[in-house]
């Protein structure tokens, strides 16, 4: 009887579900930024200053998802004339497409280390797969709020033309975009 009880407990321990934690993006510490070619001679770098969303993460099961929404109107190149131009239909077409979204469907781990997120980017109404490489990831207990917070540095590359952003391609501008994301999120459950 004791042996069968032991096996039942052991089986339950193996089959016990893992529990995902939910984290809310901190918009004051999260800034997706990008780098795009300018005439083949330099790069324009910009960022979006308004981002929101949630991340679910189950580190024990090595699974998770993310839903991120970026306010396209918050684009900032550090030059108002360029900001205004980027918002028009040549580029981000903000009146028609006010948001950019990223839905991370699968998180990849190397041992206990989060190394990538496979998901889909929606830009200008077009959705394409984009994988984020996670260069750094760490969770800590925040000393001020006593809430667990996680932070990451992630990057990706894609072609803007895949999303229909063709501005200046005929003039020799490269379609390649490098994406860099600094993100912090606080546990909600």
N, C-alpha and C positions, 0 to 999 in steps of 0.2 A: 504494500500500500504506500509506504513512504517513497519508494522508487518511482511509482507512477505519479505521485504528487510532485516529486522533483521534476520529472519530465514535463508535466503540465505547466509548472511555473517557468521552466526553461523555455518551453515553446511559446508561452505568452510573452516572455521577455524578448524573444527574437521577433515575434510578430507584432509587438507593440508599435503603434503608429508614432511617427515623428510629428512634431508640431511646428508649423511655419510661424514665424513672427512677422508682423507687419510693421513697416517703417514708412513714415511720411517724409517726403522730400522737404528739406529746409531751403526755402527759396532765397534766403540771405547768404547761403553758402554753396549754392549750386549754379554753375555758369557753363553751359555748353558753348564752346568757342570753335572757330574754324579758321582755316587758312586756304585761300584760293589764289590761283595764278592771276597776275595782272600784266598782260601784254607779253608774257614770256620773259620779263625782265625783273620782276619783283613779285611779292605776295601781299595781298590784302588780308588782314586778320581782323576778325570781328567776333562778337559774342552776343548772346541773348541774355538779357538781364531779368527775365521773368519766366520761371519754370515751376511746375507743380507736378505732383504725382505720388505714387506709392510703389514700394518694393516689398515683396514677400520673400522670405528667405528661411529655409530649413537647412541649417548647416549640418545637422546630423544625417539627414537624408541626402544632402548635397543636391537640393533642388531649389527653385525659386522662379519668380516672375517679376516683371516691372511694367508699369504703365506711366509714361512720362508725357506731359503736354508742355510745349514751349509756345509762348506768346510771340508770334512772328513779328509783331509790331514793336517788340522790345529790342530789335537788332541795334547793335551799337558798334560802329567802326571807329569811334572817336572823332568823327567828322560829320557834321549834320547833313551836308550836301550829299555825301555818300549814303548815309542812313536813309534819306528821303528817296534817293534813286533805287536803292535795294528794295524798298517797300513797294515800288511800282510793278506793273505787269512784266517788265523786262526780266525781273529776278523773282522775288518772293511773292509778288502779287497778293499783298496782305489784304486788300479789300475782299478778294474772293476766297483766299485761303488764310484765315487769321491764325491758325494753329499748325504746328508741326508736332507729330506724335512719334513716339518710339514705344513699341510693345515688345518687351523681352519675354520670350516664351520658354527659354531654357538656359539654365546656368551651368557652366562647365567648371569642374574642379580638377586640380592636380593634387591628389591627397586631400588635405584640408584647406588648400589655398584656392580661392576663387580666381579663375584665370580668364574667363570669357563669358559673354552673354550673347546668345543667338536670338535674333529678333527681327522685327520689321520696322522700317522707317517709312512714315508717310509724309511726303513733301509735295506740295502743289497738287494734292489729290491723288498722287501715285504712290503705291505701296510696294516696296522692294525689300528683300532680305539684306540686313546689315549686321555684321558681327562686331561687337565691341570687345576689344582686348582690354582686360583689366590689368593695368600695370602695378597698381597698389590697392590693397583693400585691408581695412582694419576696423574692428568694433571695440568701443571702450565704454565704460561707465562715465558719463559726463559729471565732472566734479561739482558743477554749479546746479544742474537740474536733477541730478541723481537718476537720469534716464539713460538707457543704452543708446548710443549713437554709433552709426557706421559711416565711414567715409571711403571714397575710392577715387582713383584717377584712372580714367578709361580713354581709349582712343580707337579710331576707325578711319578707314579710307573708303571713298566711293566716288563715282562719277556723277556729277550733277546732271549731265545730259540724260542719264537713266531715269530721271524724274521730270524731264521736260524743261529743265532750266538751261536753255541754249544760248543765252546772251553772250555775244562777242566771240562765239566759237569760230565764226567765219573770219574774224580778225586775228586768229592765232592764239586766243586764250585757251589754256588747257582746261578740260572738264574735270580734272582731278581735284578732289576736296579732301583735306585732312581735318578730322574732327578730334577735338580734345575736350574731355568733360571732367570737371571737378564737381563732386557731388557729396553731400552729407545728408543723412536722414536719421530721424529720431523714432525709436520704437514706440508703437501706439498700443500694443496689447501685452 
